Amino acid sequence: MNYPSPHQRISLQASFFLHNQLIGSGEIRRLQVVTFPQWNIAYGCKVCGDLWGRMAVDSGGWYFHSCFCPKHSPKTLPDCRPYGFGEPPAAPGGSFLQYLPLEVEYLPFSILLYEFNLWSQDHASN
């Protein structure tokens, strides 16, 4: 199979869901990642197992991404370091930006607003 370069940027139409509620849709850009090229992404919590979010792009299959849900933030857990070492993730629980190469400047406005509110609440709790 002939994959594009892993550093190539791709544009996709995407819809973002928090549980089953659509919170925004529009064009996004992200780095091409060989393991899930143009796939839909389901976000499942690595603590409670809740399938809390989806990014649907209407092509390819589904990639299940294990990351923190809105109820579980890396700051609230005693040891949430990836693979047991390194620094905890900077993104708060419930963020669509956890570990994925989405380009923030190309997210739909409603998703930017969601992320802004989420990050603001997370930093206000410090």
Protein Blocks (a to p, Z undefined) as FASTA:
>chain_A
ZZddfkbccdddddddehjacfbdcdddddddfklghiacddddfklopafbccdehiaj
ddddddddfklcfklpfblcghhiajddfbdghiakgopacdfklgcfklmmmmmmmmmm
mmmmZZ
